[in-house]
Amino acid sequence: MKYLFIILLPTLMFLSCENAKKKAKKENPKLKSQISNSVPPIDSVISVDENIPKNLIPVLGYRFIINGDFNGDGKKEKLTEHFFSSINNKETHKFYDSLTNYDQLVELTVKKSPYSFLACDNNKINSFQVANSGQLLGLSYLKNEGDLNGDGTDEISYVINWADWSNCNTWHIATYKNNEWKELYSFNIWDWQIPDLPETFNQYGFFGLQDKIINSSDVEINKQVEEKLLEFEGLVKKIKKNKIQVIYKTDEAEEDTMIVNLKRIR
C-alpha cells in the first residue's frame, strides 16, 4: 500500500493542478477584468506577509512590462503585471528565500489567495485579469506580438505561472476589442519551453516540476537570465495577416509546429 501511494501521488497532484487551472479559466471565460486601472506603482504598496516563518526572506519576483498600441489609437500604451493577495487586496511578494522545499512555496501561495492582472497606463483601456486562483504565481511569460489579425491593434501572448507540480501549460493569445480583453487563440505547451524568470530557476523531473530554486542575491546571474528572457522569440510567428505559426505540444506529447488561421476561429 505504501508503494502504491508513492506511485499515485504525482498523478493525484497533477489532477489537482489541472482542476485548479480549469476552475480559474471557468471563473473568467471572457478574460474581462473587474479591477480598477488606478493602481499605484508596485514598489510603493508592497504588502509583506506577516504570518510567514521568520527564517524566510520575501522576494518580490519578476514583473513583466510591455509596450504597444493595444486599442488601435496610434499611440503606445504600457501594460504592467501586478500580483495581489486577496487577503488585503494589495501587491504582494511571489517568492521567498530559504524555503524548505517547493511544497512550502505552494502552501504559502495558496494561503494568500493571489490574483494577477495587467494594468494599463491608459485609463481608457480596461485592466486585464490574468487569473484568479489559489495556485497562481503571476506570469511566466508576456509579449507584445504586434498586429496578428490586421485589425490595427497589437495582440499579446502570455503564459500563467502556476504554483503546481505539472510542467504542462497553455499559451494564450489575447486581443483588446470592443473595450474588453478577449482570448484570440490558445494552445498547449510545456513550461520548459519558456526561459526561467530572474530570481527563480525551475528544476524538472520525470513527473513534472520538482522545485523552484530562489536566488535573489546574485545580481549578475539574474541579469543574464533576464537578457535571455527578453531575447526569447516566443512560440508564435506571424506568417501574414490572420495566419500564424505556433510551436505546440501535441496530444502524443511531442513538440510540433502548425499554421493557424485566426480568421477561421473568430
Secondary structure, DSSP 8 states (H G I E B T S, - for coil): -HHHHHHHHHHHHHHHHHHHHHHHHHH-TT----S-S----GGGS-B--SSS-TT-EEE-----EEEE-SSSSSS-EEEEEEEEETTTTEEB--EEET-S-HHHHHHHHHHT-EEEEEEESSTTS--EEEEE-TTEEEEEEEEEEE-SSSSSS-EEEEEEEESSS--EEEEEEEEEETTEEEEEEEEEEEGGGS---TTEEEEEETTEEEEEEE--S-HHHHHHHHHHHHH---SEEEEETTEEEEEEE-TTS-EEEEEEEGGGG-
